[in-house]
């Protein structure tokens, strides 16, 4: 009980301290940053979508840490679900067959093919055009993960094995680091076209990483319960 009281006092104290400091500064930062991004964002990064210019250029390190957070979250969920799986002696998701034993409706299985195709197109479109319009790697990756989850949930189809998804996610994070470091080292000599190539590449890598990460989380939760 003492620890909770101390933690509560600390949170209140830090909140009051930060709020007071922010008030004394007169909140000069956000307005100036917003004005600068709106004035120079498209010129400096080549992206019409200023959100993309922020999270893949001006705040690139935040984005890399967010991607790392997803990777760590997936590892944590996988490890804890594996422990629970061992304790309860359920079948591991690592060895799930293409069909998990459920009888899928023939009408549903036959009609979902075009839907999956459209979902895949939508996910790719959101990723690739996220530089100039609404969307980006995170949103498009979530759409692609929804495609994988729906295919398995509705028809028992495992479109991407767990082993391949795990390898993909780790490799994609390494590629994200490599691409961002290359941009950091050589961006001074790039023109707007070079920036646009970099932004598209980063969106694609992030989209695939988010897709594989969410798919792994789904498989981990699935393996922790009865799959019949």
Phi and psi in degrees as a GROMACS rama.xvg file:
@    title "Ramachandran Plot"
@    xaxis  label "Phi"
@    yaxis  label "Psi"
@TYPE xy
-60.9558  -42.9542  UNK-2
-61.7541  -38.2824  UNK-3
-66.7894  -40.4771  UNK-4
-64.0979  -45.1572  UNK-5
-62.0552  -41.8864  UNK-6
-64.0432  -40.8358  UNK-7
-63.9417  -43.6489  UNK-8
-62.8107  -42.339  UNK-9
-62.1826  -43.3602  UNK-10
-63.8792  -44.2581  UNK-11
-63.3349  -43.5504  UNK-12
-62.6015  -47.5394  UNK-13
-65.3945  -38.9894  UNK-14
-62.7808  -44.5353  UNK-15
-65.0684  -39.5695  UNK-16
-63.0496  -47.4103  UNK-17
-66.5957  -41.0546  UNK-18
-64.4638  -40.7553  UNK-19
-64.7405  -45.0524  UNK-20
-62.6154  -40.2869  UNK-21
-64.6139  -39.8108  UNK-22
-66.7025  -40.0487  UNK-23
-66.8509  -32.4586  UNK-24
-72.7042  -17.0841  UNK-25
74.3743  22.1997  UNK-26
44.1936  58.2059  UNK-27
-80.2798  -22.8971  UNK-28
-68.3809  -60.0067  UNK-29
-56.412  -41.1658  UNK-30
-64.4002  -43.4012  UNK-31
-66.4648  -42.4407  UNK-32
-63.8487  -44.2567  UNK-33
-61.0385  -43.0034  UNK-34
-63.5746  -42.017  UNK-35
-64.535  -42.2485  UNK-36
-65.1352  -42.7336  UNK-37
-67.0295  -33.6582  UNK-38
-77.8007  -41.2091  UNK-39
-117.756  -3.92304  UNK-40
-57.7024  -50.5127  UNK-41
-69.3097  -35.8576  UNK-42
-66.9312  -42.8518  UNK-43
-79.7981  -29.5515  UNK-44
-113.855  -18.5386  UNK-45
80.7076  5.602  UNK-46
-102.385  127.709  UNK-47
-73.969  -30.6099  UNK-48
-82.26  105.92  UNK-49
-68.2749  -22.2399  UNK-50
-63.3831  -41.1109  UNK-51
-63.9109  -41.8173  UNK-52
-63.2442  -29.7806  UNK-53
-76.0885  -52.8247  UNK-54
-82.4741  -11.2362  UNK-55
-112.609  -0.947724  UNK-56
-132.256  -73.2789  UNK-57
-65.2005  -33.858  UNK-58
-122.186  46.5559  UNK-59
-61.6331  -39.9306  UNK-60
-64.7404  -36.0912  UNK-61
-60.2029  -42.8629  UNK-62
-64.7453  -40.9996  UNK-63
-63.5576  -38.1841  UNK-64
-69.8587  -34.6971  UNK-65
-64.8799  -41.6055  UNK-66
-64.6951  -38.052  UNK-67
-65.7369  -38.0983  UNK-68
-60.6568  -41.7377  UNK-69
-63.1187  -41.7046  UNK-70
-61.7514  -45.8414  UNK-71
-65.3595  -38.488  UNK-72
-62.9242  -42.7609  UNK-73
-62.4537  -43.7904  UNK-74
-61.327  -42.959  UNK-75
-63.5735  -47.7381  UNK-76
-61.0653  -42.295  UNK-77
-63.1164  -44.1102  UNK-78
-66.4882  -46.4486  UNK-79
-66.9879  -39.121  UNK-80
-67.8783  -32.9171  UNK-81
-66.3719  -38.7678  UNK-82
-63.6981  -45.8443  UNK-83
-64.2203  -35.6854  UNK-84
-64.5185  -42.112  UNK-85
-66.1535  -41.4185  UNK-86
-65.1153  -37.8482  UNK-87
-95.936  -5.03323  UNK-88
58.5197  48.7377  UNK-89
-92.8997  165.573  UNK-90
-69.0213  134.271  UNK-91
-75.5881  142.933  UNK-92
-69.1527  -15.0117  UNK-93
-65.7134  -22.6305  UNK-94
-116.949  22.0754  UNK-95
-68.8598  130.707  UNK-96
-74.3334  175.786  UNK-97
-58.007  -36.3785  UNK-98
-113.961  137.646  UNK-99
-95.7183  17.0658  UNK-100
100.078  -13.6225  UNK-101
-80.5694  145.567  UNK-102
-89.6338  109.735  UNK-103
-82.6004  148.79  UNK-104
-65.8326  132.026  UNK-105
-64.4322  -36.1975  UNK-106
-66.2666  -43.7129  UNK-107
-65.9061  -45.7168  UNK-108
-61.9293  -36.7825  UNK-109
-77.0977  -29.867  UNK-110
-88.5934  -16.6424  UNK-111
-80.8423  -15.6699  UNK-112
-54.8614  -53.5216  UNK-113
-61.2266  -33.1561  UNK-114
-65.8116  -42.948  UNK-115
-62.067  -39.9312  UNK-116
-61.7959  -44.237  UNK-117
-67.6401  -38.9235  UNK-118
-63.7524  -40.6018  UNK-119
-63.159  -44.2605  UNK-120
-61.3062  -42.3612  UNK-121
-62.8344  -43.9566  UNK-122
-61.4493  -45.874  UNK-123
-64.3083  -41.8406  UNK-124
-61.7256  -44.0842  UNK-125
-63.0134  -38.5892  UNK-126
-68.2533  -50.7814  UNK-127
-70.4985  -37.4887  UNK-128
-93.2583  4.42834  UNK-129
-63.9297  -16.311  UNK-130
-72.217  -31.1398  UNK-131
-116.131  -5.6847  UNK-132
-146.496  -176.618  UNK-133
-59.7113  140.338  UNK-134
120.453  -159.57  UNK-135
144.838  -167.37  UNK-136
-65.1879  -43.0906  UNK-137
-65.0732  -46.5206  UNK-138
-68.1489  -46.5537  UNK-139
-64.4053  -38.1817  UNK-140
-62.65  -37.3797  UNK-141
-64.9211  -37.8999  UNK-142
-64.9906  -43.4546  UNK-143
-65.8504  -37.3093  UNK-144
-65.3384  -37.9232  UNK-145
-61.6482  -35.2308  UNK-146
-61.6011  -48.2436  UNK-147
-62.5129  -43.441  UNK-148
-66.2489  -43.1928  UNK-149
-63.7586  -40.1439  UNK-150
-62.4937  -39.6787  UNK-151
-76.7514  -41.4096  UNK-152
-67.708  -39.2482  UNK-153
-84.419  -39.1078  UNK-154
-125.427  1.43096  UNK-155
72.7802  18.4211  UNK-156
-90.7389  123.959  UNK-157
-97.1076  91.9414  UNK-158
-73.9958  -21.4799  UNK-159
-141.668  120.081  UNK-160
-69.6456  158.903  UNK-161
-65.1167  -40.2065  UNK-162
-61.0727  -45.1913  UNK-163
-66.4985  -38.6249  UNK-164
-64.3811  -39.6053  UNK-165
-64.3998  -44.1388  UNK-166
-64.9133  -41.42  UNK-167
-59.4708  -46.5495  UNK-168
-64.7577  -41.862  UNK-169
-67.2223  -43.9324  UNK-170
-63.3015  -40.4179  UNK-171
-65.3454  -34.8862  UNK-172
-67.9366  -37.9216  UNK-173
-62.8281  -41.804  UNK-174
-65.1863  -36.4848  UNK-175
-60.8325  -45.3637  UNK-176
-62.7881  -43.5165  UNK-177
-64.2375  -44.0947  UNK-178
-65.841  -41.0438  UNK-179
-68.2216  -37.3946  UNK-180
-66.9622  -39.7007  UNK-181
-62.214  -41.27  UNK-182
-63.9566  -42.6995  UNK-183
-62.6336  -37.4999  UNK-184
-80.1547  -34.8259  UNK-185
-115.11  3.01125  UNK-186
-65.3511  -24.5371  UNK-187
-60.309  -30.4181  UNK-188
-98.7949  -0.336906  UNK-189
-82.2154  146.422  UNK-190
-91.7944  -174.567  UNK-191
-59.8836  -36.9207  UNK-192
-62.2029  -38.8385  UNK-193
-62.9285  -39.6988  UNK-194
-64.2378  -40.5497  UNK-195
-65.336  -38.4823  UNK-196
-63.027  -43.3719  UNK-197
-62.6367  -45.4138  UNK-198
-62.4796  -41.7284  UNK-199
-65.1156  -44.5216  UNK-200
-59.7396  -45.4501  UNK-201
-64.4181  -39.4918  UNK-202
-62.6569  -40.5216  UNK-203
-64.3882  -47.0685  UNK-204
-62.2903  -44.0832  UNK-205
-64.584  -41.8944  UNK-206
-60.2332  -45.8163  UNK-207
-66.6675  -36.2221  UNK-208
-68.0679  -43.95  UNK-209
-62.9302  -41.5013  UNK-210
-59.6799  -50.6209  UNK-211
-66.7241  -36.4602  UNK-212
-66.0433  -47.1484  UNK-213
-65.802  -35.6673  UNK-214
-64.104  -41.1704  UNK-215
-65.7317  -39.2641  UNK-216
-62.9178  -41.9789  UNK-217
-59.7157  -47.1391  UNK-218
-64.118  -36.1336  UNK-219
-66.9884  -43.8573  UNK-220
-66.5102  -36.5593  UNK-221
-64.1446  -40.0597  UNK-222
-71.8281  -13.9784  UNK-223
-85.8949  -0.0371695  UNK-224
-134.459  -177.363  UNK-225
-73.1159  122.993  UNK-226
-93.5352  4.89142  UNK-227
